[in-house]
Every structure is written in C-alpha cells, then in structure tokens.
Amino acid sequence: MTTESSTSSSTYSSKASTTMAVARWHEAAYVDIDGEGTKMGDDVYIPHRGLTTSETDYTYTGELEGTGTARMIGAYGNPAGGAVFEAYEQFTGSIAGQEGSCVWRVSGTYADKTVRSHLTVIPGLGTGGLEGLVGEADMVLSEESGGEAYGFVLSYDWR
C-alpha cells in the first residue's frame, strides 16, 4: 500500500511518526440491503450496500510504539462504490517515551481504492504517561501497492 500522511493542524508543538500494521481484522454486515457483497476469507464480509461493524487490532512501531484495539461502524454503497466510517480505538504503549493508554476517534471515507481518515485524540481518556495527551493526524492509505501497513504522523501536545 502506498501512503501519504499530512498533519491536519500546525497548532501542536510535537510530532511522532509511526507505522501501523493490521494484526487482526474482522468485519461483518449487520444490514445487507441487496444481499450482495464481497467475502474475504473467513473473517470479512462487506456488502455492496449496507452497514458493517468491524473489530481490528493494530501494532505500532516507530515514535509511537504499542498496540491498538479499534471498533468501527461502516456504511457502504455511496454512488462511487465506497464507504464512510467512524471508529474508536484504544492505543496502549508509548509516545515520546511516555507510557500509558489513550483513545482516539477515527473518521474517514473509502473510495477509488483509497482510505482517507482523520484521527483525533479524545481528551480525558488517557492513562499513565499519556494522560493529558491531545493531538490529531490525517492519513491517506492507497491499496494500489497491497499490504496491511501504513505510516502517519501524529501532531500532539500535553495539556
């Protein structure tokens, strides 16, 4: 997969780069409007039009080091054949040498074999050294090169 990453805001004083790899992905439809979709292995079914939930685990390497557990709701079937999604993920690990956990919200779209998403750290849900973390990142993931890993840069501060 090819990646591009950009920082959505210059109001943060620090940046941390990471590579995020999918460790586990399970996605299933809970609304399948037409009864037509794509099955990928035993763990993923995506309807052409409908709603899905997914459970995804990630590993992070780089200046963000650790693991993440995400839950997503997706809506598939816009005219371009894509989707919109919302997810919440708990990250556990270290950022800039500070260890703990935090939660971020990821909102995005999928169209033309590209995922575009925005990550926002949710204030007040951090623990340990990540308590007080605020930040955000923009991510662009293209399927053109294949693979299950991509990079992004988190812009952040401590409050």
Solvent accessible surface area in square Angstrom, and as a share of the most:
residue,aa,sasa,rsa
1,M,53,0.24
2,T,70,0.41
3,T,55,0.32
4,E,117,0.53
5,S,49,0.32
6,S,66,0.43
7,T,44,0.26
8,S,47,0.31
9,S,24,0.16
10,S,108,0.70
11,T,105,0.61
12,Y,36,0.14
13,S,97,0.62
14,S,39,0.25
15,K,117,0.50
16,A,2,0.01
17,S,53,0.34
18,T,7,0.04
19,T,61,0.35
20,M,10,0.05
21,A,32,0.25
22,V,45,0.26
23,A,67,0.52
24,R,96,0.35
25,W,83,0.29
26,H,68,0.30
27,E,4,0.02
28,A,38,0.29
29,A,31,0.24
30,Y,121,0.46
31,V,59,0.34
32,D,53,0.28
33,I,100,0.51
34,D,69,0.36
35,G,59,0.56
36,E,101,0.45
37,G,29,0.28
38,T,65,0.38
39,K,136,0.58
40,M,82,0.37
41,G,57,0.55
42,D,133,0.69
43,D,73,0.38
44,V,8,0.05
45,Y,59,0.23
46,I,25,0.13
47,P,1,0.01
48,H,100,0.44
49,R,108,0.39
50,G,3,0.03
51,L,58,0.29
52,T,0,0.00
53,T,64,0.37
54,S,6,0.04
55,E,67,0.30
56,T,11,0.06
57,D,36,0.19
58,Y,34,0.13
59,T,56,0.33
60,Y,3,0.01
61,T,76,0.44
62,G,49,0.47
63,E,100,0.45
64,L,0,0.00
65,E,83,0.37
66,G,19,0.18
67,T,75,0.44
68,G,2,0.02
69,T,63,0.36
70,A,6,0.05
71,R,109,0.40
72,M,34,0.15
73,I,98,0.50
74,G,1,0.01
75,A,37,0.28
76,Y,41,0.16
77,G,27,0.26
78,N,57,0.29
79,P,148,0.93
80,A,69,0.54
81,G,59,0.56
82,G,0,0.00
83,A,3,0.02
84,V,77,0.44
85,F,29,0.12
86,E,73,0.33
87,A,9,0.07
88,Y,116,0.44
89,E,5,0.02
90,Q,89,0.40
91,F,0,0.00
92,T,70,0.41
93,G,19,0.18
94,S,23,0.15
95,I,0,0.00
96,A,61,0.47
97,G,67,0.64
98,Q,80,0.36
99,E,127,0.57
100,G,18,0.17
101,S,9,0.06
102,C,1,0.01
103,V,27,0.15
104,W,1,0.00
105,R,103,0.38
106,V,17,0.10
107,S,31,0.20
108,G,13,0.12
109,T,61,0.36
110,Y,56,0.21
111,A,33,0.26
112,D,124,0.64
113,K,111,0.47
114,T,23,0.13
115,V,33,0.19
116,R,137,0.50
117,S,13,0.08
118,H,61,0.27
119,L,2,0.01
120,T,54,0.31
121,V,3,0.02
122,I,45,0.23
123,P,92,0.58
124,G,77,0.74
125,L,90,0.45
126,G,15,0.14
127,T,70,0.41
128,G,58,0.55
129,G,26,0.25
130,L,0,0.00
131,E,119,0.53
132,G,24,0.23
133,L,5,0.02
134,V,15,0.09
135,G,2,0.02
136,E,29,0.13
137,A,0,0.00
138,D,36,0.19
139,M,6,0.03
140,V,26,0.15
141,L,20,0.10
142,S,18,0.11
143,E,70,0.31
144,E,128,0.57
145,S,73,0.47
146,G,35,0.34
147,G,50,0.48
148,E,92,0.41
149,A,41,0.32
150,Y,28,0.10
151,G,23,0.22
152,F,3,0.01
153,V,36,0.21
154,L,0,0.00
155,S,0,0.00
156,Y,11,0.04
157,D,26,0.14
158,W,103,0.36
159,R,185,0.67
